[in-house]
């Protein structure tokens, strides 16, 4: 079995998604992806297979207001924005899908801001 970094990351992601599927109770998931330069968030309804709401630090109005898309400030702004858009779409409860990332730093900042914005998880 390959034990390189990407294979381990894929295994962590699959393990977490399985647990979310078992325990979600039909709620949509708030999925987070972070790269070296930006952070992205989507609220995904897995039953219908569609994205309900999304936000990222790459959006034009956010890029103009932020120093960089790769810090906690950017993550909080993206978290608040995705929460606003999800509430506008009628979603109030989600499960948090952190992917292969630890619940720390930018991922935690995004989650806290989404909670402040009105999403419950």
C-alpha positions in Angstrom: 0.0 0.0 0.0 1.3 3.4 -0.9 1.9 5.5 2.2 2.6 8.8 0.4 1.0 12.0 1.6 -1.8 12.1 -1.0 -2.9 8.5 -0.3 -3.1 9.2 3.4 -5.0 12.4 2.8 -7.5 10.5 0.6 -8.0 7.9 3.3 -8.7 10.5 5.9 -11.2 12.2 3.7 -13.0 9.0 2.9 -13.1 8.0 6.6 -14.6 11.3 7.6 -17.1 11.3 4.7 -18.3 7.8 5.7 -18.9 9.0 9.3 -20.7 12.1 8.1 -23.0 10.0 5.9 -23.8 7.7 8.8 -24.5 10.5 11.3 -25.8 13.3 9.2 -29.5 12.5 9.5 -30.1 13.9 6.0 -28.6 17.3 6.7 -26.5 19.0 4.0 -22.8 19.2 4.6 -20.6 22.3 4.8 -17.5 21.2 2.9 -14.2 23.1 3.2 -11.2 23.1 0.9 -8.1 25.2 1.6 -5.2 25.7 -0.8 -2.1 27.6 -0.2 -3.6 30.9 -1.5 -7.4 30.6 -0.9 -10.1 29.0 1.0 -13.4 27.7 -0.4 -16.7 26.5 1.3 -19.8 24.8 -0.1 -23.0 23.7 1.4 -23.8 20.4 -0.5 -27.1 18.5 -0.5 -25.9 14.9 -1.1 -29.5 13.6 -1.5 -30.1 15.7 -4.6 -26.4 15.9 -5.5 -26.3 19.7 -5.8 -24.5 22.7 -4.3 -26.9 24.8 -2.3 -24.5 27.7 -1.4 -20.9 28.5 -1.9 -18.3 31.1 -1.1 -14.6 31.5 -1.5 -11.8 34.0 -1.0 -11.3 34.1 -4.8 -14.5 36.1 -5.4 -13.8 39.6 -6.8 -15.3 41.7 -4.0 -13.5 39.6 -1.3 -10.2 39.8 -3.1 -10.3 43.6 -3.1 -11.1 43.8 0.6 -8.6 41.2 1.9 -4.9 41.3 2.3 -4.6 37.6 1.3 -7.0 34.7 0.8 -4.8 32.4 2.9 -5.3 33.7 6.5 -7.8 33.4 9.3 -9.4 36.8 8.4 -10.2 35.5 4.9 -11.6 32.3 6.3 -13.9 34.2 8.7 -15.3 36.3 5.9 -15.9 33.3 3.7 -17.6 31.5 6.6 -20.0 34.4 7.2 -20.7 34.7 3.5 -21.5 31.0 3.0 -23.8 31.1 6.1 -25.7 34.1 4.7 -26.1 32.4 1.3 -27.2 29.1 3.0 -29.8 30.8 5.1 -31.1 32.6 2.0 -31.5 29.2 0.4 -33.4 27.9 3.4 -30.7 25.8 5.0 -30.2 26.3 8.8 -28.6 23.0 9.9 -25.6 21.4 8.3 -22.9 18.9 9.2 -19.3 20.2 9.0 -17.0 18.4 6.6 -13.5 19.5 7.3 -12.1 17.1 4.7 -8.6 15.8 5.5 -7.7 19.0 7.4 -7.4 19.3 11.2 -10.0 21.4 13.0 -7.5 24.2 13.6 -6.5 27.6 12.2 -8.3 28.6 9.0 -10.7 25.7 9.1 -11.7 26.5 12.7 -12.0 30.2 11.8 -14.4 29.4 8.9 -16.5 27.1 11.1 -16.8 29.7 13.9 -17.8 32.4 11.5 -20.4 30.2 9.9 -21.9 29.5 13.3 -22.0 33.2 14.1 -23.7 33.7 10.7 -26.6 31.5 11.7 -25.7 28.0 10.7 -26.0 25.3 13.4 -23.7 22.3 13.5 
